[in-house]
């Protein structure tokens, strides 16, 4: 960030299946980029460490530039909020596979770190469930299942959002100083309209 004149930082680095999960090769089907993680990659390396490095750089930049509340947007996951949802803790403790629990540990660590210093940074944590695009036909069956789960009222299933809606919400959040903290699919809809 040495170049200066930054207005915000957006962290959207992540993956659904890490190398340690044993199913990392499936990431090519769920990743927008079609990436396949290295066998040694972990959620801690890809999500937590990259975000912590970006947060530290953003805090340092904001402090040296005399800024307050530099927007820092983090793309988290709806499931990171399971402990706050009816039935969510049960699902995570008893039904979620080990790789998903590690995924959520990394997401929550970043969210917690962002909330630690709200003087220099304005934390905005988007928590989308499944993110989809209509041009990726292979993603539509699980997206449909999540739509149905949300529609019938499963409290721990958030409605999927399009990549277009999420990116529009992220961009809009940068200039709206009242947007901070967790943003679920309802707020993504509102910000992207």
C-alpha positions in Angstrom: 0.0 0.0 0.0 3.0 2.2 -0.3 1.7 3.9 -3.4 -1.0 5.6 -1.3 -4.4 7.3 -2.1 -6.3 4.1 -1.4 -10.0 4.5 -0.6 -10.7 0.9 0.6 -9.5 -2.7 0.7 -11.5 -5.6 -0.5 -10.5 -9.2 0.5 -12.2 -11.9 -1.5 -9.6 -14.6 -1.6 -10.8 -18.0 -0.7 -11.7 -21.5 -1.7 -14.4 -24.0 -0.8 -12.3 -27.1 -0.7 -8.7 -26.7 0.5 -5.8 -29.1 -0.2 -6.1 -30.7 3.2 -9.8 -31.6 2.7 -8.8 -34.4 0.3 -11.4 -33.2 -2.2 -9.5 -30.1 -3.4 -9.8 -31.2 -7.0 -13.6 -30.6 -6.7 -12.8 -26.9 -6.2 -12.5 -26.5 -10.0 -16.3 -27.1 -10.3 -17.3 -24.6 -7.6 -14.7 -22.0 -8.1 -15.4 -19.0 -10.4 -11.8 -19.2 -11.6 -11.8 -23.0 -11.8 -8.8 -23.2 -9.6 -7.4 -26.3 -8.0 -5.6 -25.8 -4.7 -2.2 -27.3 -4.0 -2.3 -30.3 -1.7 -0.6 -28.4 1.1 -2.9 -25.4 0.9 -5.2 -24.8 3.9 -8.0 -22.5 4.8 -5.7 -21.0 7.4 -3.1 -20.1 4.6 -5.6 -19.0 1.9 -8.2 -17.2 4.0 -6.9 -16.2 7.5 -3.2 -15.4 6.7 -3.9 -13.4 3.6 -6.7 -11.5 5.3 -4.6 -10.8 8.4 -1.7 -9.6 6.2 -4.1 -7.3 4.3 -5.7 -6.0 7.6 -2.3 -5.2 9.0 -1.3 -3.4 5.8 -4.6 -1.5 5.8 -4.2 -0.5 9.4 -0.7 0.7 8.9 -1.7 2.6 5.8 -4.7 4.2 7.5 -2.6 5.2 10.5 0.3 6.7 8.4 -2.2 8.6 6.1 -4.2 9.9 9.1 -7.4 8.1 8.0 -10.2 7.0 10.1 -12.6 4.2 9.1 -10.9 3.0 5.9 -13.4 0.5 4.5 -12.2 -3.1 4.7 -14.5 -5.5 3.0 -14.2 -9.2 3.7 -16.1 -11.9 1.9 -17.0 -14.4 4.6 -19.7 -17.0 4.5 -23.3 -17.3 5.7 -22.4 -20.4 7.6 -20.0 -18.3 9.7 -23.1 -17.1 11.4 -24.5 -20.5 12.3 -23.8 -20.0 16.1 -26.3 -17.1 15.9 -29.0 -19.1 14.1 -31.5 -21.5 15.4 -30.2 -25.0 14.8 -26.9 -23.7 13.3 -24.7 -24.9 16.2 -26.2 -28.3 16.0 -25.7 -28.6 12.3 -22.1 -27.4 12.6 -21.2 -29.7 15.6 -23.0 -32.8 14.4 -23.5 -32.7 10.7 -20.8 -30.5 9.1 -17.8 -32.3 7.7 -14.4 -31.5 9.3 -13.3 -29.5 6.2 -16.3 -27.2 6.6 -15.6 -26.7 10.3 -12.0 -25.6 9.5 -13.3 -23.3 6.7 -15.6 -21.6 9.2 -12.8 -21.3 11.8 -10.7 -19.3 9.3 -13.7 -17.1 8.3 -14.6 -16.4 11.9 -11.0 -15.6 12.8 -10.9 -12.9 10.1 -14.3 -11.5 11.2 -13.1 -11.3 14.8 -9.8 -9.6 13.8 -11.6 -7.0 11.8 -13.9 -6.2 14.7 -10.9 -5.6 17.0 -10.0 -2.2 15.6 -12.9 -0.2 14.3 -11.1 3.1 14.6 -8.7 2.7 11.7 -10.9 0.4 9.7 -14.6 0.2 8.9 -15.2 -3.5 8.8 -17.8 -4.8 6.3 -18.2 -8.5 6.3 -20.4 -10.0 3.5 -21.8 -13.4 4.4 -23.2 -14.8 1.2 -24.3 -18.4 1.1 -23.8 -20.0 -2.3 -22.7 -17.5 -4.9 -23.8 -18.3 -8.4 -24.0 -17.1 -11.9 -26.6 -18.3 -14.4 -23.9 -19.0 -17.0 -22.5 -21.8 -14.7 -25.1 -24.4 -15.2 -23.3 -27.0 -13.0 -23.8 -24.8 -10.0 -27.6 -24.6 -10.3 -28.6 -27.9 -8.6 -27.0 -27.0 -5.2 -28.2 -23.4 -5.6 -31.7 -24.7 -6.2 -31.5 -26.8 -3.0 -30.4 -23.8 -1.0 -33.2 -21.7 -2.4 -35.7 -24.4 -1.4 -34.1 -24.8 2.1 -34.3 -21.0 2.7 -37.9 -20.8 1.2 -39.2 -23.5 3.5 -37.7 -21.7 6.5 -34.6 -23.7 7.5 -33.1 -21.1 9.8 -29.5 -22.1 9.0 -29.8 -21.9 5.2 -29.4 -18.5 3.6 -30.7 -17.8 0.1 -27.9 -17.9 -2.6 -26.9 -14.6 -4.3 -25.6 -13.9 -7.7 -22.0 -12.9 -8.1 -23.3 -9.8 -9.8 -25.4 -8.8 -6.8 -22.6 -9.5 -4.4 -20.1 -7.5 -6.4 -22.5 -4.6 -6.7 -23.2 -4.6 -3.0 -19.5 -4.6 -2.2 -18.9 -1.6 -4.5 -21.8 0.3 -3.0 -20.7 -0.5 0.6 -17.4 1.3 0.0 -19.1 4.7 -0.2 -21.9 4.2 2.3 -20.3 5.0 5.7 -23.3 3.6 7.6 -22.6 0.1 6.2 -20.5 -1.9 8.7 -20.4 -5.3 10.3 -22.2 -8.4 9.0 -24.1 -8.1 5.7 -26.3 -11.2 4.9 -28.3 -11.9 1.8 -31.0 -9.3 2.7 -28.5 -6.5 2.9 -26.8 -7.8 -0.3 -30.2 -7.5 -2.0 -30.7 -4.0 -0.6 -27.2 -2.7 -1.5 -27.2 -4.2 -5.0 -30.6 -2.8 -6.0 
